[in-house]
Amino acid sequence: MAIPTPLRRALAGTSRGLQFQFENSAREQLEAEGTVMLPLWQRGHTLTQALAVLHGIAADPTAGRAERHDMIAAFDGLDRYIPRPVRARLIEWQQQGFISISRIELPDAPEDTDLLASPDMRWAFRRWGDDSPLRRAALAGLAHMQNA
């Protein structure tokens, strides 16, 4: 199930940058452990030169999938939208018995729902348009809680 873009932005934000910086001591330690540090691009290189360096990296046939940290079944498919520190804290709370985490499918709220009968609820839902995925998700969650 794909998460709609507005909901994904609300959960994870819109930043797309990634940068690694290593101090000399960290670089030396990584290299001592067998990690090869390879500059992919240097000032003055053309795109063709940079792509040649990138394409010159041989795939490791023995490589497998990296260990997935701070994961439980309930987060499958959602892990990229829930920051790792948040997942870690939630799992810690679950292990301590403070919370229980499970995944449920939420069907849409019925058209004739009485959830919006009170003026307070109508006011709360006025923030979203009728076609908003956030409004739809909130109504589905409230309908589930009402029936539980």
Number of C-alpha atoms within 10 A of each C-alpha: 5 7 12 11 10 12 15 16 13 11 14 12 11 9 7 5 5 5 4 4 7 9 8 9 9 11 15 14 12 14 12 10 9 9 11 10 10 9 9 14 15 9 5 7 11 11 10 9 14 15 13 13 14 14 11 9 10 7 8 7 6 5 7 7 5 6 7 8 9 17 15 14 11 12 16 10 12 16 16 12 16 14 13 14 10 11 17 15 12 17 19 14 14 13 11 10 9 10 12 11 13 9 9 8 8 14 13 14 18 11 6 7 10 11 14 14 9 9 8 10 12 12 10 11 16 11 11 12 11 11 8 13 16 18 17 17 16 15 21 18 16 14 19 16 9 9 6 6
